[in-house]
């Protein structure tokens, strides 16, 4: 069990965002693997926005505003998600393209680019996939780069065995749907 440094709520560490200080820089440690002293904060915009006001150590050493906190957190989430997509691609657990996703039986998660066309999005939504992530802020080019293509509008991920990745996707969805 860990405590949020802002509101002091106790939770399992996987239910909190880990902060790490490396070379006097504050990082949102999404993978929770950076080897340094960690601090934890709730997946709650109020707590994230108060990081630098509640903890004296952060208040004195880190100069950034609420929007910077949120943008840095979002960037870290996206980097981690794209890295994991690349790993799943290399393991051949990714289905690329709207047509292939629609015809596949074993897609558990669907991630769409933020600049997907409305007609493609409607086709994907008609599948009634429980795990559709359309609010992840990545373009077709960024999504394509993660699977070695020029661009990708949507990709499906087969059964995910990596519990950490499942957690990160759902927490991203919860956190940034509050914006």
C-alpha positions as CSV (number, residue, x, y, z in Angstrom):
1,X,0.0,0.0,0.0
2,X,1.1,3.5,-0.8
3,X,-0.3,7.0,0.0
4,X,-1.0,9.8,-2.3
5,X,1.4,12.7,-1.5
6,X,-1.5,15.2,-2.0
7,X,-4.6,13.8,-0.4
8,X,-3.0,10.9,1.7
9,X,-5.5,8.3,0.4
10,X,-4.0,4.8,0.6
11,X,-4.1,2.5,-2.4
12,X,-2.2,-0.3,-4.1
13,X,0.8,1.3,-5.9
14,X,-0.6,0.1,-9.2
15,X,-3.6,2.3,-8.6
16,X,-1.4,5.4,-8.2
17,X,0.9,7.4,-10.5
18,X,4.6,7.1,-9.5
19,X,6.7,10.3,-9.5
20,X,10.5,9.9,-9.6
21,X,13.2,12.5,-9.3
22,X,16.2,11.9,-11.6
23,X,19.0,14.5,-11.9
24,X,16.8,17.1,-10.2
25,X,14.0,16.6,-12.8
26,X,10.6,15.3,-11.9
27,X,9.3,12.4,-14.0
28,X,5.9,10.7,-14.1
29,X,7.1,7.1,-14.0
30,X,4.3,5.3,-15.8
31,X,6.1,2.0,-15.9
32,X,7.0,2.3,-12.2
33,X,10.5,1.0,-12.9
34,X,12.8,4.1,-12.6
35,X,15.4,3.2,-10.0
36,X,15.1,6.1,-7.5
37,X,13.0,7.2,-4.6
38,X,9.4,7.3,-5.7
39,X,6.4,9.4,-4.7
40,X,2.8,8.5,-5.5
41,X,-0.2,10.6,-6.5
42,X,-3.9,9.6,-7.3
43,X,-5.2,9.2,-10.8
44,X,-7.2,12.3,-10.2
45,X,-6.8,15.7,-11.8
46,X,-7.2,17.6,-8.5
47,X,-4.3,15.7,-7.0
48,X,-2.1,15.9,-10.1
49,X,-2.7,19.7,-10.2
50,X,-1.7,20.1,-6.6
51,X,1.6,18.1,-6.7
52,X,3.8,21.2,-6.5
53,X,1.7,23.0,-3.8
54,X,1.3,20.1,-1.3
55,X,4.8,18.7,-1.1
56,X,7.5,21.1,0.2
57,X,10.2,19.3,-1.7
58,X,8.4,19.7,-5.0
59,X,7.3,23.3,-4.3
60,X,10.9,24.4,-3.7
61,X,12.6,22.5,-6.5
62,X,10.2,22.3,-9.4
63,X,8.8,25.3,-11.3
64,X,5.9,24.2,-13.5
65,X,2.2,24.9,-13.6
66,X,-0.9,22.7,-13.6
67,X,-1.0,22.5,-17.3
68,X,2.6,21.5,-17.5
69,X,2.0,18.7,-15.0
70,X,-0.9,17.4,-17.1
71,X,0.9,17.7,-20.4
72,X,4.0,16.0,-19.1
73,X,1.9,13.2,-17.7
74,X,0.0,12.8,-21.0
75,X,3.3,12.7,-22.9
76,X,4.7,10.0,-20.6
77,X,1.5,7.9,-21.0
78,X,1.6,8.2,-24.8
79,X,5.3,7.3,-25.0
80,X,4.7,4.2,-22.9
81,X,1.6,3.2,-24.9
82,X,3.4,3.6,-28.2
83,X,6.4,1.6,-26.9
84,X,4.1,-1.2,-25.8
85,X,2.2,-1.2,-29.2
86,X,5.6,-1.6,-30.9
87,X,6.4,-4.6,-28.6
88,X,3.0,-6.2,-29.4
89,X,3.6,-5.5,-33.1
90,X,6.9,-7.4,-32.9
91,X,5.2,-10.3,-31.2
92,X,2.6,-10.3,-34.0
93,X,-0.3,-9.5,-31.6
94,X,-1.4,-6.4,-33.6
95,X,-4.0,-6.2,-36.3
96,X,-3.6,-3.1,-38.5
97,X,-6.4,-1.3,-40.3
98,X,-10.1,-0.8,-40.0
99,X,-11.0,-3.6,-42.5
100,X,-8.8,-6.2,-40.8
101,X,-10.1,-5.2,-37.3
102,X,-13.7,-5.6,-38.5
103,X,-13.1,-9.1,-39.9
104,X,-11.0,-10.4,-37.0
105,X,-12.5,-12.5,-34.2
106,X,-9.7,-12.1,-31.7
107,X,-9.4,-8.3,-31.1
108,X,-9.6,-7.4,-27.5
109,X,-8.5,-3.7,-27.6
110,X,-8.8,-1.1,-30.4
111,X,-6.8,2.1,-30.5
112,X,-7.7,4.8,-33.0
113,X,-5.7,7.7,-34.2
114,X,-6.9,11.1,-33.0
115,X,-7.2,12.2,-36.7
116,X,-9.3,9.2,-37.8
117,X,-12.0,9.9,-40.3
118,X,-15.6,10.0,-39.0
119,X,-16.7,7.2,-41.3
120,X,-13.8,4.9,-40.1
121,X,-14.6,5.7,-36.5
122,X,-18.2,4.8,-37.0
123,X,-17.2,1.4,-38.5
124,X,-15.0,0.7,-35.5
125,X,-17.7,1.8,-33.0
126,X,-20.2,-0.4,-34.7
127,X,-18.2,-3.4,-33.5
128,X,-19.2,-2.7,-29.9
129,X,-15.7,-3.5,-28.7
130,X,-15.6,-3.1,-24.9
131,X,-12.1,-1.7,-25.0
132,X,-12.1,1.1,-27.6
133,X,-9.6,3.8,-27.0
134,X,-10.3,6.7,-29.2
135,X,-9.3,9.5,-26.9
136,X,-5.5,8.7,-27.0
137,X,-3.9,11.8,-28.4
138,X,-1.8,10.2,-31.2
139,X,-2.0,11.0,-34.9
140,X,-2.1,8.5,-37.8
141,X,1.6,9.2,-38.3
142,X,2.6,8.5,-34.7
143,X,0.5,5.3,-34.6
144,X,2.0,4.2,-37.9
145,X,5.5,4.8,-36.7
146,X,5.0,2.5,-33.7
147,X,4.2,-0.4,-36.1
148,X,6.7,0.5,-38.8
149,X,4.1,1.9,-41.3
150,X,3.7,5.3,-42.9
151,X,0.4,5.8,-41.1
152,X,-2.3,3.8,-39.3
153,X,-5.8,5.0,-38.5
154,X,-6.7,2.1,-36.2
155,X,-5.1,-1.0,-34.7
156,X,-6.5,-3.9,-32.8
157,X,-4.6,-5.7,-30.1
158,X,-5.2,-9.4,-29.5
159,X,-5.5,-10.7,-26.0
160,X,-3.3,-8.7,-23.8
161,X,-1.5,-10.7,-21.1
162,X,0.6,-7.7,-19.9
163,X,-1.5,-6.5,-16.9
164,X,0.6,-3.3,-16.6
165,X,-0.4,-2.3,-20.1
166,X,-4.0,-3.0,-19.4
167,X,-3.8,-0.8,-16.3
168,X,-2.1,2.0,-18.1
169,X,-4.7,2.0,-20.9
170,X,-7.6,2.1,-18.6
171,X,-6.0,4.7,-16.3
172,X,-5.2,6.9,-19.3
173,X,-8.8,6.6,-20.4
174,X,-10.1,7.5,-16.9
175,X,-7.7,10.4,-16.3
176,X,-8.0,12.2,-19.7
177,X,-11.7,11.7,-20.1
178,X,-11.9,14.2,-17.1
179,X,-10.3,17.0,-19.2
